[in-house]
Amino acid sequence: MSTSYTDFVGEVQHRIEAGRQAEAVRTIRAVLETLGERVGEGGATDIASPLPMEIDRYLLDVDHGHAYEYDEFVDRVLDRLNYDDLDLDTSYGRPSNVDRAEAVYRIKAVVELLSEKVPGGELAHVEEQFPDDFADMFEFVDVETKPWEEA
């Protein structure tokens, strides 16, 4: 089931309740680059293959196979979410000011969307590459009612 760039970004924007599309893109990039660094190149390719090319590059254009624990994974996502990327007076050029709990939520939301978009057991094969302390990252994958679906 392929998806368009706009649909993918829009779904992340909805899930994280971002006011701007740029915040959703920043979240996608932060999570997928960090995920791409943590898994092997084959795992990154498996996850990236059904994604729009504007998004799959975040998984593919990194140095793969780094071994670090879940806390460092979250720290890396958090750093990427809060980086000051431009010296402009615009919303996308300022740090996001995302706290650790929000970063964890965003990681879970993006990983759950990946579980919907990546066919077969490809994400499960990637999940097997992670130590047990990463189980929290996959929390939303198997829950019946997702937080963004609650009224």
N, C-alpha and C positions, 0 to 999 in steps of 0.2 A: 504494500500500500504506500505509494509515493505521496509526497506532500510538497506543496509549494513553499518557497521561502516566506512569503507573506503569511500563509496559514500557520507555519511553524512558529514564527515570531509572534503572531497574534495569539496563539495558544499559550505561549510562555508569558506574554504580557497579561493575559487573563489570569493565569495561575498565580503569578506573583503580585497581581494587582498593581502593575506599574502604570503610572500616569502617562508615560511616554514610551513610544516604540524603541527609542534609543536605549532605554534602561533594560528592556527585554533582550535586545541584541547584546548589550554588555554582559548580561547574565549568561546568555547562551555561550558567548565567547569564553567567559571566565570558567564556566563548568567544563565545557568541552576541551579547552586547551589543557586544563589540569587533568581531566580524565585521559586524554591522549598521551600526556606525559607518563601517567601511572601505568598504563597497559602496554603490552607489546605492540609492535607495528601491525601484526596480523589482526589483533583484537580491535585496534583502532580502525583498520580498514573495514572489518566486518560491521562495526557500528556505523561508520561513515557512509557505506555504500547506498543505503536507501534514502539518505538525507539530501536536501538540495545542496548543490555545489557551493553556494555562498556560505553554507554552514559546515559542510563536511571538512573543509580546509582547516577549521579550528582543531579538529581531531588529528589531522594528517600532517600539518606543517609544524610539528613540535618534535623534540627529541624524546623518543619513546623508551619505556621500560625502566623508569626510575622506581626505586623501592623506598617508599616512605609510608608512615602510618596515617591513619585517618585524620588525626588532629592536624598533621602537617598538610594533608590534602585540603582540609577546610581552611587552614591559614593561607594556602596558595590561592584558593578561590577568593577568599576575602581580600587579599592583596590586589588581585586583578579587578575585583568589583570596585575597590576604592582608589585605584590609581588616578592620578591627575594627569590625564593624557594630553591636554592642550592648554595653552595659555590664552584662552578666549573667554569672553564673558557670555558663555552660552551654557545651557544645562548639560550638554554632553561633554563639555570640557572640564567640568568640575567633578571631584570625587563623589561617589554615590552616598557615602556615609552609611553604609550597610553594616549592621552589627553582626556578631558571630551567629546568633540564633537565626537571624534572617538569612544569612549565607547558607546555613544548614538547610533551611526550608527550601531555598532556591535550588540547591543541589538536588534535593529529593524530588522537587517538581520537574526539573529537567530530566533527571534519570527516569522518572515515571513516563514522561512523554517519549523518551527514547524506547522504553519497553513497548510502547504502542506502535512505534514506527519501524523498529528493527524486526525483521521477520524471523520466524522460527526460534531456535534457542541461541541465537548469536549473542544476545545480551547475557543470557545465562552462562555461556562459555566465558564471557568476559568477567562476569561476576565471580566465577570460580578462581580467577587470578588474584582476587583480593583476599587478604586475611579476614578473620572473623570480625575484627573491629570495624570493618566497612559495612557490616550488615545494615546499620542505620541508614546508609545512603540509599538502600533499596526498599525502605519502609513503605513508601506509597505504592509500590509496584503491585502488591497483592491485596491491598485493602479494598473492600467493596465500595465504600463511599470516600472519595477523595476530598480533602479540605476545600478545594475550590468548587466542589459540587454542592456543598452544604448551603442551605438557604440562609 
